[in-house]
C-alpha cells in the first residue's frame, strides 16, 4: 500500500510545477497590468526598474521549477565570465525550450529582466551587416 502511494506520488511530480506556473501567470499578468496603468503618471525610469524587477522574479521562479522539477539536465560548457558582458544569443529553434536557455544564461550573469532603453537599432544593423560583409559564417535576418 505504501509503495503504491510513493509510486503514485512520484508520477504526479510534474503536476506541482505545472499548477504553480499556470497559477502564477495570471497573477503576474494582472499585477503587471495594474502597475502599467498606475505608472502612466510616474517617470518612465521608475516604471522600467519596477517592471524589470517583477519580470526577473517571475522568470526566476520559472527557471527554478524548470531546472529542479522537470528532470531535464542542462549542461553549459565554458566559463561563466566573472563580470557582466553584452551578449547576442542566437537560437536555431530546434527545441521549444530555447527561451529558457537564454533565461538560464541571463540569470547566471544577474542580467535577467534588464532591458536597455538605450538600444540603437541602426547601430546594431550596421554592426551585423559588417559581419556579413567580412564573410563571417552566420545567418542574419534583418
C-alpha positions, 0 to 999 in steps of 0.5 A: 500500500505504501509503495503504491502511494510513493509510486503514485506520488512520484508520477504526479511530480510534474503536476506541482510545477505545472499548477504553480506556473499556470497559477502564477501567470495570471497573477503576474499578468494582472499585477503587471497590468495594474502597475502599467496603468498606475505608472502612466503618471510616474517617470518612465525610469521608475516604471522600467526598474519596477517592471524589470524587477517583477519580470526577473522574479517571475522568470526566476521562479520559472527557471527554478521549477524548470531546472529542479522539477522537470528532470531535464539536465542542462549542461553549459560548457565554458566559463561563466565570465566573472563580470557582466558582458553584452551578449547576442544569443542566437537560437536555431529553434530546434527545441521549444525550450530555447527561451529558457536557455537564454533565461538560464544564461541571463540569470547566471550573469544577474542580467535577467529582466534588464532591458536597455532603453538605450538600444540603437537599432541602426547601430546594431544593423550596421554592426551585423551587416559588417559581419556579413560583409567580412564573410563571417559564417552566420545567418542574419535576418534583418 
